[in-house]
Every structure is written in C-alpha cells, then in structure tokens.
Amino acid sequence: MERIVLATGNKGKIREFSEAFSHLSIDCVPVKDVISIEEPEETGTTFMENALLKARYYAKATNRPCLADDSGITVDALNGAPGVYSARYAGHHGDDQANNEKLIRELQGKSDRTGHYVCALALVYPDGREVTAEGYCDGLVQDEPKGDNGFGYDPYFYVPEFKKTMAELSIEEKADRSILLDVSPVSLRPLIRISTYLLESPFIIR
C-alpha cells in the first residue's frame, strides 16, 4: 500500500482524506505521525499558494509524497472574507465556534448571503513533481447551524441544490457531484489521487 503524508493535524480533514483514498489502497498518514517539526507560516495570498507552500515544506522535511490542502469560505457581502484567513478568522487558529460566531455577526443586516467554499489541493513529491487541483462550491450562509457530518463552517453553509447544509450531506449525496476528468495518461494517476476528495464532495473542479 502506498503512503502519502497529510500536511494537516485537523482530525476532520484526516478522516475525510482517508475515506476518500481508501478504495485506491493509499494509506494517508498525518504528518505528526511521521516527523516532529514546526508548522510553516501560511503566507500565501490564495488558497493554492498556501497548499503548495505546506506540501513543499513537508515533502522536503519527510522525503515522502505530501498532500496539503488549504480551504475555506469566501462571502460576497464581506468582500471575499474570511478567505485564506478562514481557519483563524476570529484570531485563534482552528476555533470553529468563534470563527462561525464572528462570521454570522458580521453578516447581520446584510441581505446577500452568497458564499463560496474553496478547496485547493497540492500533491508534492520529494523529486519536485507537483500536481494541483482546486474546487469550488456555491451556497448561502445561514444564521443557524444544521447537521453533524462536517466541521468548520459546514453547518452554516447551505447548498441550494441539495436543500441542505454541507454538514447535512451524506457521502452518497456528495458523490452525486462527481465529474469525469479528461487528462493525459501521464497525469491521470496522481491527479485522481488528489482530486478524489473533490470528486466525492459537492465541489466542481475548475
């Protein structure tokens, strides 16, 4: 079984990546189980820049293929915020409750609740090979949370197509948004690896 190092300590992401790759016989190993090292500073101005920054950093440190993601939510009425600051929107990294409370508070009185979930994935090999994929999902930010099948902003992000929040969607419903990839045989295998997560979620690869 092939191993890929996951550049995250987020339990929710580790679970979802592991489930997405299970049928491909790929073992996803959290980076903390491979090496003890300081996290890189996420200085990118886009989700993809941050995903590549993390994947390159840990691939070099572990000398193993490394998969990193950077994901979050952008809200039109807030000029694209939280954006790349989604995980630390309220000031402390990974505080979902505080981040959601701040988001809902800043949307009070605004009629436009249009939002976009963004997920950027980067797979970097020790020899320098890099494969990337980026997905988007459009929806609305609602005031009250619903659902238990997610984390982060999922309970507040309503997907009109399903009439449910991201946290209410089942694995089967997420798979309904699968698409076929038209890529060359050379890039097919690694691209499938990193895009499986997107293919089994309500994201559209662009």
N, C-alpha and C positions, 0 to 999 in steps of 0.2 A: 504494500500500500504506500502510495506516495504521500509525502508530508509537505504541508505548506504552513509557514508561520503566520499567525494572525497578529497584525500590529494593533491590538486593542486589548484592553482589560475589561471592557464592557460586557457583562455577562449576557445581556440580551443579544448583542451582536454576535458573540461567540456561539450562542445557541443557534441563531438563525443561519450563520455561515455553515456550521457543522451539519445542520439538517439539509441545507441546500446542496452541499457537496457529497452527502452520504452515498448517493446512488452512483457516484463516479469513483468510488473507492479511494477518496482523498481524505487523509487524516489532517484535520485542522488543529494546530497546536497553538495555544495562546503564547505570546512572546515571553510572558513572565515565567512560563514553564521551561523555557529554553535558555534564557540569559537574564541576569540582573543588571539592568542598565537604566540610566536616567532617560526619561521620555524627551523626545526632541521638541523644541518650541515650534508651535504651529504658526509660522509667519506668513503663510500664503494668503493671497487676497481672493482666491477662488477655492472651491471645494477640491477641484482636481489638483491644484498646486499643493494643497495640504496632504492629499492622499499620496501623491508621488514623493513628497518630502519624507513622510513616515515610512513608506515602503522601501525607499532607497536607504534610509538610515538603518533600518533593522535588517535588511538583506546584507548589508555590508558588515554589520555587527555579528550576525549569526552565521553568515556564509551559507544561507539557505534561501530558497524561494520565499518571498514575503508578500502577503496580500494586505493592503491597507485600504481603508475607506475613509472618506470624510463626507458626512451627510448632515442635513439639517433642513430647516424650513425658511422660505422667504415669503414675506407677506407684502402684497402690493401697497396697502394703505400705510405701511411703515417704511416705504421706500426700499424694500428688499430685506429689511431686518427680520429676524436676527441674523440670517445669512451664515457666514462662516463662524459667527460667534454663538451659534445655536446652543452648543453644549455648555457655554459659560455666560449665557445671556444675562443672568441675574448676578453675575460676579464670581460665583464659585463653580468650578467645572463639575459637571455631572449631577447637579442638583435639579432633577426633573421638576419637582414640585415648585421650587422657587422660579425656575425658568417659565413654566406654564402660567404661574400667577402673574408674573411680570407681563407676559405676552397678552393675556386676557385683559389685564389692567390698562395696557396701552391701546387696546382696541376698543375700549369703552367709548360709545358715542360715534363710532365710525360705522357707516353702513356697508362699506366694501370690506368683505371678509375673505376675499380671494387669496389663496396661498398656494405655494408650490413646494412639494417635498423634492429634495435633490439628493441623489446618491452618486458619488464618484468613487470608482474602484481602480486601484492600480496594483498590478502584479509585477514585481521586480525580481529578477534572478541575479545571483551573485556575479554572473558573467556580463551583466549590463543589459540584458534583454528586458524590455518593458512592454506591457500590454495594458491598455486602459479601456474603461467603459463608463459611461455616465447615463443615468436615468432620471426621469422626471415624473412626477405625479401631481396633477392639478386637483385642487379641492377647496374647501372652505374651513375657516377656523371658527369653531363654535364655543360658546361660553361654558358649557357643562361637559365633563368628561364621560365617555361611554366606552365600555369594552375592557377586556383583560388580556387580549392577545397582542400586546405590544409594549412599548416603553417610550420614553422621551415625550414627544408631542403627539404620539399616535392617538391617545384617547380624545384629543381635541380636534383632530384633523378629519373632517368629514369628506368622504368621496362620493359625490352625487351619483356616479354611475352605479354604485352598489347600494346607495342609500344607507351607508354605514360609515363609522369612523374606521381609521386604519386599525385600531385596536379591537374592532369587532369582526374583522375579516378572518375567515378561516383559511387554511392552507389551500383548499380547493378553489376558493374564490380568488385568492391571489394568483393562482395558476391560470385562471381564465384570461389573464392579461399577457400570457406568453406569446412571443413572436418568433419567427424564424430568422436566422441570421444568414446573410449572403456574404460569405468571406472565403478567402483562398484557403486551400488545404494546409498551407504552411502555418497560418494563424488560427485555424479553426479550433484546435485542441486547447491552447491556452486561453483563447477568447471565451470559449464555452465555460471554462473553469471560473473565470471572474465574472461572467455575465449570468451564470446560473442564479445567483442571488437576485438579479434584476428580473430574469425570466420568470421566477416563481413569486414575484411580488407585483403589485399594481403599478409598476414603472414602465415607461416606454423608453427604450434605448434610442438616443439621438446621436 
